Amino acid sequence: MAKIFNIMVLLLSPTLALANTNAIYKCMKDNKVVFSHSVCPQEFRQHKIEYENGVTTEIDSDKRELKQDPLQALLKKQTISKEKLLQLLAGEIYRLKQENSYFEILRASEIQKLDRKRFWQDNSKDDPSYGLELQEINQRFDDLTLNNLNVIDLLNQHKSKIESEASPDELMSK
């Protein structure tokens, strides 16, 4: 059983790694264009298309680059630069803020669904069951939002600590 599990992990790990990438390579040769998640073969010209935070950029990247995964670097006991760490922290803070906005959209949707249910059951807004369900919805989304805000505060503390430890030369290069 353990052998089967290990084989499945080995087979799925490249697929999972590709699923999280935000870069696509545009491989061009003669009049043919192919899009790929991996770098192009040597005989192709290559443009790298990145999508991050709603912005798409295309870069002529004929030179081959090997990106280092920050998690892999930490697992191999290598370090990542302060600049990269600050970039990762800023990205996670942005993602959590976006998630909080999404929670507000979900809250509004669930309240609308509850209002439709109340309307079709001919209940009034002062019905105790409606008030209880509304309170549960608000409590659930308030807890999710509060949890994200706490994590954002913690990440901001780490970010400011790293920025205060950074040398003036490192800060000037930003």
BALOBA-1460 file (C-alpha; in Angstrom, 3 decimals):
// residues 174
<rec num="1" residu="m" x="0.000" y="0.000" z="0.000"/>
<rec num="2" residu="a" x="2.851" y="2.371" z="0.848"/>
<rec num="3" residu="k" x="4.500" y="1.634" z="-2.501"/>
<rec num="4" residu="i" x="1.333" y="2.578" z="-4.363"/>
<rec num="5" residu="f" x="1.066" y="5.803" z="-2.378"/>
<rec num="6" residu="n" x="4.699" y="6.709" z="-3.112"/>
<rec num="7" residu="i" x="4.231" y="6.011" z="-6.811"/>
<rec num="8" residu="m" x="1.101" y="8.196" z="-6.899"/>
<rec num="9" residu="v" x="2.943" y="11.053" z="-5.173"/>
<rec num="10" residu="l" x="5.814" y="10.808" z="-7.642"/>
<rec num="11" residu="l" x="3.457" y="10.786" z="-10.611"/>
<rec num="12" residu="l" x="1.289" y="13.650" z="-9.378"/>
<rec num="13" residu="s" x="4.018" y="15.982" z="-8.117"/>
<rec num="14" residu="p" x="5.003" y="17.384" z="-11.564"/>
<rec num="15" residu="t" x="1.336" y="17.897" z="-12.408"/>
<rec num="16" residu="l" x="0.679" y="19.741" z="-9.155"/>
<rec num="17" residu="a" x="3.774" y="21.861" z="-9.598"/>
<rec num="18" residu="l" x="2.628" y="22.957" z="-13.062"/>
<rec num="19" residu="a" x="-0.866" y="23.765" z="-11.821"/>
<rec num="20" residu="n" x="0.514" y="26.508" z="-9.566"/>
<rec num="21" residu="t" x="2.688" y="28.250" z="-12.132"/>
<rec num="22" residu="n" x="1.684" y="31.655" z="-13.387"/>
<rec num="23" residu="a" x="3.963" y="31.667" z="-16.447"/>
<rec num="24" residu="i" x="3.278" y="30.312" z="-19.904"/>
<rec num="25" residu="y" x="5.911" y="30.075" z="-22.608"/>
<rec num="26" residu="k" x="5.119" y="31.044" z="-26.178"/>
<rec num="27" residu="c" x="7.357" y="28.889" z="-28.404"/>
<rec num="28" residu="m" x="7.827" y="30.098" z="-31.989"/>
<rec num="29" residu="k" x="9.506" y="28.445" z="-34.961"/>
<rec num="30" residu="d" x="8.925" y="29.504" z="-38.569"/>
<rec num="31" residu="n" x="5.181" y="30.271" z="-38.735"/>
<rec num="32" residu="k" x="4.232" y="27.955" z="-35.885"/>
<rec num="33" residu="v" x="3.341" y="29.075" z="-32.367"/>
<rec num="34" residu="v" x="2.954" y="26.690" z="-29.439"/>
<rec num="35" residu="f" x="2.070" y="27.583" z="-25.837"/>
<rec num="36" residu="s" x="3.593" y="25.563" z="-23.020"/>
<rec num="37" residu="h" x="3.962" y="25.566" z="-19.222"/>
<rec num="38" residu="s" x="7.587" y="24.451" z="-19.550"/>
<rec num="39" residu="v" x="10.521" y="26.147" z="-21.247"/>
<rec num="40" residu="c" x="10.711" y="25.777" z="-25.025"/>
<rec num="41" residu="p" x="13.098" y="23.405" z="-26.791"/>
<rec num="42" residu="q" x="16.375" y="24.935" z="-27.988"/>
<rec num="43" residu="e" x="15.315" y="25.220" z="-31.626"/>
<rec num="44" residu="f" x="12.332" y="27.484" z="-30.742"/>
<rec num="45" residu="r" x="12.330" y="31.198" z="-29.962"/>
<rec num="46" residu="q" x="10.674" y="31.833" z="-26.625"/>
<rec num="47" residu="h" x="8.508" y="34.536" z="-25.089"/>
<rec num="48" residu="k" x="7.454" y="34.254" z="-21.487"/>
<rec num="49" residu="i" x="3.882" y="35.283" z="-20.670"/>
<rec num="50" residu="e" x="3.233" y="35.992" z="-16.997"/>
<rec num="51" residu="y" x="-0.072" y="36.617" z="-15.285"/>
<rec num="52" residu="e" x="0.025" y="38.092" z="-11.799"/>
<rec num="53" residu="n" x="-2.474" y="40.225" z="-9.902"/>
<rec num="54" residu="g" x="-4.634" y="40.696" z="-12.990"/>
<rec num="55" residu="v" x="-1.777" y="41.955" z="-15.193"/>
<rec num="56" residu="t" x="-0.449" y="39.996" z="-18.162"/>
<rec num="57" residu="t" x="3.078" y="40.677" z="-19.419"/>
<rec num="58" residu="e" x="4.950" y="39.130" z="-22.331"/>
<rec num="59" residu="i" x="8.735" y="39.083" z="-22.184"/>
<rec num="60" residu="d" x="11.127" y="38.000" z="-24.917"/>
<rec num="61" residu="s" x="13.017" y="35.398" z="-22.944"/>
<rec num="62" residu="d" x="15.159" y="33.417" z="-25.342"/>
<rec num="63" residu="k" x="17.694" y="32.936" z="-22.608"/>
<rec num="64" residu="r" x="16.794" y="29.945" z="-20.490"/>
<rec num="65" residu="e" x="16.109" y="30.504" z="-16.848"/>
<rec num="66" residu="l" x="15.652" y="28.074" z="-14.049"/>
<rec num="67" residu="k" x="13.368" y="29.494" z="-11.411"/>
<rec num="68" residu="q" x="13.913" y="28.352" z="-7.893"/>
<rec num="69" residu="d" x="10.818" y="27.533" z="-5.911"/>
<rec num="70" residu="p" x="11.018" y="29.315" z="-2.510"/>
<rec num="71" residu="l" x="9.617" y="26.277" z="-0.709"/>
<rec num="72" residu="q" x="12.178" y="23.993" z="-2.335"/>
<rec num="73" residu="a" x="14.938" y="26.426" z="-1.350"/>
<rec num="74" residu="l" x="13.810" y="26.339" z="2.267"/>
<rec num="75" residu="l" x="13.536" y="22.560" z="2.244"/>
<rec num="76" residu="k" x="17.086" y="22.315" z="0.891"/>
<rec num="77" residu="k" x="18.159" y="24.688" z="3.698"/>
<rec num="78" residu="q" x="19.040" y="27.396" z="1.222"/>
<rec num="79" residu="t" x="18.014" y="30.964" z="1.819"/>
<rec num="80" residu="i" x="15.886" y="33.254" z="-0.268"/>
<rec num="81" residu="s" x="16.701" y="36.926" z="-0.622"/>
<rec num="82" residu="k" x="15.031" y="39.537" z="1.551"/>
<rec num="83" residu="e" x="13.675" y="41.152" z="-1.597"/>
<rec num="84" residu="k" x="12.006" y="37.887" z="-2.662"/>
<rec num="85" residu="l" x="10.681" y="37.309" z="0.861"/>
<rec num="86" residu="l" x="9.191" y="40.816" z="0.933"/>
<rec num="87" residu="q" x="7.647" y="40.192" z="-2.478"/>
<rec num="88" residu="l" x="6.109" y="36.916" z="-1.266"/>
<rec num="89" residu="l" x="4.756" y="38.600" z="1.874"/>
<rec num="90" residu="a" x="3.232" y="41.434" z="-0.174"/>
<rec num="91" residu="g" x="1.658" y="38.892" z="-2.524"/>
<rec num="92" residu="e" x="0.101" y="36.955" z="0.345"/>
<rec num="93" residu="i" x="-1.207" y="40.146" z="1.959"/>
<rec num="94" residu="y" x="-2.788" y="41.138" z="-1.357"/>
<rec num="95" residu="r" x="-4.329" y="37.660" z="-1.741"/>
<rec num="96" residu="l" x="-5.850" y="37.805" z="1.753"/>
<rec num="97" residu="k" x="-7.320" y="41.261" z="1.081"/>
<rec num="98" residu="q" x="-8.837" y="39.941" z="-2.150"/>
<rec num="99" residu="e" x="-10.223" y="36.956" z="-0.241"/>
<rec num="100" residu="n" x="-11.878" y="39.318" z="2.264"/>
<rec num="101" residu="s" x="-13.528" y="41.164" z="-0.634"/>
<rec num="102" residu="y" x="-14.697" y="37.821" z="-1.984"/>
<rec num="103" residu="f" x="-16.140" y="36.940" z="1.434"/>
<rec num="104" residu="e" x="-18.242" y="40.112" z="1.315"/>
<rec num="105" residu="i" x="-19.602" y="39.096" z="-2.083"/>
<rec num="106" residu="l" x="-20.419" y="35.623" z="-0.754"/>
<rec num="107" residu="r" x="-22.081" y="37.121" z="2.329"/>
<rec num="108" residu="a" x="-24.300" y="39.323" z="0.154"/>
<rec num="109" residu="s" x="-25.173" y="36.321" z="-2.025"/>
<rec num="110" residu="e" x="-26.130" y="34.154" z="0.950"/>
<rec num="111" residu="i" x="-28.211" y="36.951" z="2.467"/>
<rec num="112" residu="q" x="-30.006" y="37.341" z="-0.868"/>
<rec num="113" residu="k" x="-30.660" y="33.607" z="-0.956"/>
<rec num="114" residu="l" x="-32.010" y="33.761" z="2.602"/>
<rec num="115" residu="d" x="-34.256" y="36.704" z="1.661"/>
<rec num="116" residu="r" x="-35.650" y="34.774" z="-1.325"/>
<rec num="117" residu="k" x="-36.295" y="31.769" z="0.896"/>
<rec num="118" residu="r" x="-38.058" y="33.998" z="3.437"/>
<rec num="119" residu="f" x="-40.137" y="35.613" z="0.687"/>
<rec num="120" residu="w" x="-41.304" y="32.303" z="-0.801"/>
<rec num="121" residu="q" x="-42.161" y="30.915" z="2.633"/>
<rec num="122" residu="d" x="-44.222" y="34.056" z="3.347"/>
<rec num="123" residu="n" x="-42.255" y="34.864" z="6.511"/>
<rec num="124" residu="s" x="-41.664" y="38.374" z="7.793"/>
<rec num="125" residu="k" x="-38.250" y="39.915" z="8.476"/>
<rec num="126" residu="d" x="-38.909" y="39.772" z="12.217"/>
<rec num="127" residu="d" x="-39.383" y="35.982" z="12.092"/>
<rec num="128" residu="p" x="-37.032" y="34.413" z="14.691"/>
<rec num="129" residu="s" x="-35.770" y="31.705" z="12.304"/>
<rec num="130" residu="y" x="-34.828" y="34.347" z="9.694"/>
<rec num="131" residu="g" x="-32.992" y="36.415" z="12.296"/>
<rec num="132" residu="l" x="-31.130" y="33.347" z="13.560"/>
<rec num="133" residu="e" x="-30.037" y="32.281" z="10.062"/>
<rec num="134" residu="l" x="-28.990" y="35.855" z="9.235"/>
<rec num="135" residu="q" x="-26.965" y="36.012" z="12.432"/>
<rec num="136" residu="e" x="-25.258" y="32.686" z="11.594"/>
<rec num="137" residu="i" x="-24.327" y="33.926" z="8.112"/>
<rec num="138" residu="n" x="-22.934" y="37.195" z="9.452"/>
<rec num="139" residu="q" x="-21.039" y="35.440" z="12.250"/>
<rec num="140" residu="r" x="-19.449" y="32.931" z="9.849"/>
<rec num="141" residu="f" x="-18.225" y="35.600" z="7.436"/>
<rec num="142" residu="d" x="-17.158" y="37.928" z="10.258"/>
<rec num="143" residu="d" x="-15.017" y="35.092" z="11.678"/>
<rec num="144" residu="l" x="-13.436" y="34.379" z="8.271"/>
<rec num="145" residu="t" x="-12.709" y="38.059" z="7.670"/>
<rec num="146" residu="l" x="-11.330" y="38.548" z="11.193"/>
<rec num="147" residu="n" x="-9.060" y="35.544" z="10.782"/>
<rec num="148" residu="n" x="-7.683" y="36.975" z="7.528"/>
<rec num="149" residu="l" x="-7.217" y="40.406" z="9.117"/>
<rec num="150" residu="n" x="-5.247" y="38.822" z="11.971"/>
<rec num="151" residu="v" x="-3.026" y="37.015" z="9.474"/>
<rec num="152" residu="i" x="-2.579" y="40.251" z="7.486"/>
<rec num="153" residu="d" x="-1.497" y="42.047" z="10.680"/>
<rec num="154" residu="l" x="0.979" y="39.279" z="11.465"/>
<rec num="155" residu="l" x="2.371" y="39.342" z="7.912"/>
<rec num="156" residu="n" x="2.681" y="43.139" z="8.059"/>
<rec num="157" residu="q" x="4.628" y="42.807" z="11.322"/>
<rec num="158" residu="h" x="6.998" y="40.314" z="9.681"/>
<rec num="159" residu="k" x="7.304" y="42.549" z="6.646"/>
<rec num="160" residu="s" x="8.170" y="45.631" z="8.712"/>
<rec num="161" residu="k" x="10.652" y="43.598" z="10.772"/>
<rec num="162" residu="i" x="12.402" y="42.409" z="7.600"/>
<rec num="163" residu="e" x="12.393" y="45.931" z="6.158"/>
<rec num="164" residu="s" x="13.905" y="47.330" z="9.358"/>
<rec num="165" residu="e" x="16.644" y="44.660" z="9.260"/>
<rec num="166" residu="a" x="17.436" y="45.380" z="5.612"/>
<rec num="167" residu="s" x="20.534" y="47.454" z="4.972"/>
<rec num="168" residu="p" x="20.152" y="50.888" z="3.337"/>
<rec num="169" residu="d" x="21.775" y="49.542" z="0.134"/>
<rec num="170" residu="e" x="19.138" y="46.806" z="-0.113"/>
<rec num="171" residu="l" x="16.334" y="49.313" z="0.359"/>
<rec num="172" residu="m" x="17.790" y="51.638" z="-2.303"/>
<rec num="173" residu="s" x="17.749" y="48.832" z="-4.882"/>
<rec num="174" residu="k" x="13.962" y="48.580" z="-4.644"/>
